[in-house]
Structures are given as C-alpha cells and as structure tokens.
Amino acid sequence: MTGPVHGRVVARRFGDAAGRYERHAGLQRDVAEELAARIARLPLPERPRILEIGCGTGFLAQALARRLGPACWTLTDVSPAMLETARRRLALPGTCRFAVMDGEHPDTGLGEFDLICSSMAVQWFGDLDAGLARLGGLLAQGGWMAVATLADGTFAEWRAAHADHGMDAAVRDYPRPADIGAALPGLRRFMQAERRVQPHRDGMAFLRGLKAIGADAPAPGRRPLPPAMFKQILRSFDTRGASVTYHLAYGTWNKSDAPRGVFVTGTDTGIGKTLVSAVLAHAWQADYWKPLQTGVATEPDDTGTVARLADLPPERIHAPHAVLQAPLSPWAAAREEGVTLDMAGIELPDTRAPLVVEGAGGLLVPIDDRATMIDLIVRLGLPVVLVARSTLGTLNHTLLSLEALRARGIPVAGVVMSGEPSAGNRLGIEQFGKVRVLAEIPHLPRVDADAVVALARGIEPLDRVLRAAGTARA
C-alpha cells in the first residue's frame, strides 16, 4: 500500500491488532457509521454489488447492511488476520466473499461494482489518487465510490509537541480534502470535510490507543526518537491538553454519462447570472437549464430571456423543475404558494450536449427545509462559474464564496466579473482566490442578442476551461 516493505509492516501491525481492534477503535466505528449514513442516501440499485477496501473487522459492512439490506458483498483487507476476524463475526444479508487484497492495486478480475467503499483505510495508500483511479476503473456505469479518510491537519497537537523541540513528528502527511481525487478519469466528485477532537488521559494513552488498533506504523523513512527526546515530547503534548484533532474527508465519486458543462452561480442576486449564462450557452453551443425559477409574477423568466439572447432553439432549452411566482428564494416562494420543494428530486436533464445550469440567487439561498443552492451544486456535480461584481466590496464577497465552494470540494471553473472593469479587483480575485477570471462584462448600453454574440467571442472553449480547472472528463 505504501511500497512493498512498508506495506508488509502495515499489514503485520493490523494483523497483530485484529483480536483487540474492536475494543479500541471507537473513532473508526463512528466514522464507519457516518460514511454508511452518507452511502445510504446514494441512488443505489436493489441488491447492489459492493466492494469494500480495508474492511478491518467489519464496522462499515455491518453499518451498511442495516441500511441497505441484501447485497452482493466482496470484503477485502491487506491483513489476513483482520479478514478472518470479519469472516467470523459478520452475517451479512445476501451473498458474501472475502479476499486478501491490497486495495491500492486491486484485482481487476473481481468484476464490476455498483458501490466501492472504504472507511479509514485509503490513507495508507502510497499514491492516493492513483489508487482511487484504479478502484474507479472497477465501477459499473452509474456506480459510486465512497471513502472516509484522514485529511490535512490530523494530529496537529502531536506535531506541535514535536515542533516545540525542533523535531518533525514521525506521522504521515495527509492531503487537503479539496485535493483528494479532484480529477479522477470519468468520475464526478463530491467532497465534504469534518473535524473531530478526541481527548486522552495523556500522551502514552494516545500512543497505546494507536498501537491497540495497529495504526502505530511510522511514516516511511521515519525513525523512532531517542528515549530522552521522546519523554520531552510527551510532556509537551500533555501540557497542550493531550487531545488529538482528526480532520476527516468524506469523498464520493460517480461514474456517469452526465453532460459536460458548468453551474452558474453568483455572489449575490441580480448580479448578471442570466446574461453570463446566455453568453456561455452561445459560446459553447450549449443547452440551458434553470432548475428553480422564482419571481415570474414581476419579471420575465430567465429561461425565456436566455433562449432569446443566446438564440437557442427549443430543443436546447430544458424546462425548470419548479416555477414560482414570488421574487424570493425558492424555499420562501414555495412556502407562500403552499408548494413543497425537495432538492432530492432535482435531476440533470438528459442531454449529450454541453450544459449551462443557472442557479437562483447565491450559494446559501435555501431550496427546501434542509438544503441550500450549494447542496444542489454538489448533487449535480458540475464545476462552477462564479459571477461576481467588479466594484468595491467584491473581494470579500467573492473570496467567501470561493472558500465555501472549496470547503465542499466543488471544482471552480472560473470567475466572471460583472460591471466596469477593475484591474485591482481582478488581480485580488485571481491572486487570493487562486482562480482564473474567465471574462469581464461591462455595463452594456443595450442587452440583446448582438451583445451576447460579441461577448461570446472572448470566451475560451469549454474543454479548455474545464481542463485548466482540472475538471475535464476523460
């Protein structure tokens, strides 16, 4: 998993811990339950074909079985002892097979799967993205891969105790959630992060806990410290409170024939999303879809406006999921009309053409009693084009929006600035937001089809935009 020699060390340590693992793996049990709850919300088929990587003693399989019922299970682990423990204790509904396997280099003869899952195991991969890409190759069309893994910032307190003495902690470095599997071939990604803090009696209790579950293998190339230095680090750790922070990343990838395209959202309402959508649709010869339209009692509907401005034929316009009268958020407008909205019912339209999807308002505009616009973006799995004002105050609004998108693992294809060009604000957005400005659209004396055609000439091809943002599909 991390090179042949280190991989054997990891397998041996987990094997040695198989008999006591369950008594000490409270965090692992909790994370498996959380991952199973997330997986249960995925649109899986009846009796799905499930491959689990690093099954350990069976926490995740048990949690999934309670939620999914009968399935065709394939449980794997790098440790034969762990696998045998799982075999003895599990009675899963459906059919079940067990296989000793290094999940980073899976056996391609296992067949195709509707779900590939792993809880707290893929952090041991030597090359995480390469391993995830190989696993993704085993997905059936429409299948899902879901993992929980450690992320950047984990063991910060233990690292700080070492830094107090000018030392580097002998623990692995973990990636940022935003960087995990950001562009796996042929897969759409959804990512969320979570922070958990575990208190310990003291440093020795923390280390004994790691050893008890077999997770005490040092990072490759790291050697144990001399006893005197080790004691000083333990004292520093205890002085800091003897708590450990775990940063967790929950990543989900879907293999689907979803159309290439973007989701257009803004830092505010009335910011020019509809004009930008028309420009992009014309430039990319794309279909257009606004899933949630509000305010039709007082203003022209955006779907008709884009069709006119971009000169789109009817077959390239997709009907909204819901049309509401009041110029309010979808949630508020629906309440006024006695309509029930449910984000879970919003599905991408069936099209092979590129697709421009326009949101309603900004990222945190509520859709139903639980979900906001950013939740819909995650569900649809398209990269975002963020429309921002060019005027004073845009840096704060735009950087906050970019931060919110990246915290959810949503790829950002670029920013379009609306209003009189501002070289300083453009530089600030690109430098501090680490994003490209795709276009600047000034105030137009007349907004019509000719203006859209002229603006569309300055837009890069869709494939180039997606490739530059690291979101191109294979």
Secondary structure, DSSP 8 states (H G I E B T S, - for coil): --SHHHHHHHHHHHHHTTTTHHHH-HHHHHHHHHHHHHHHTS---SS-EEEESS-TTSHHHHHHHHHH-SEEEEEEES-HHHHHHHHHH---SEEEEEEE--TTS--GGG--EEEEEEES-GGG-SSHHHHHHHHHTTEEEEEEEEEEEE-TTTTHHHHHHHHTTT---SS-----GGGTTTT-TTEEEEEEEEEEEEE-SSHHHHHHHHHHTT-----TT-----HHHHHHHHHHHHHTTSEEEEEEEEEEEEE-----EEEEEESSTTSSHHHHHHHHHHHHT-EEE-SEE--TTTS--HHHHHHHHTT--GGGEE--SEE-SSSS-HHHHHHHHT----GGG------SS-EEEEEEEETT-B-SSS-BHHHHHHHHT--EEEEEE-STTHHHHHHHHHHHHHHTT--EEEEEEESS--HHHHHHHHHHHT--EEEEE---S--SHHHHHHHHTTS--HHHHHHHTT----
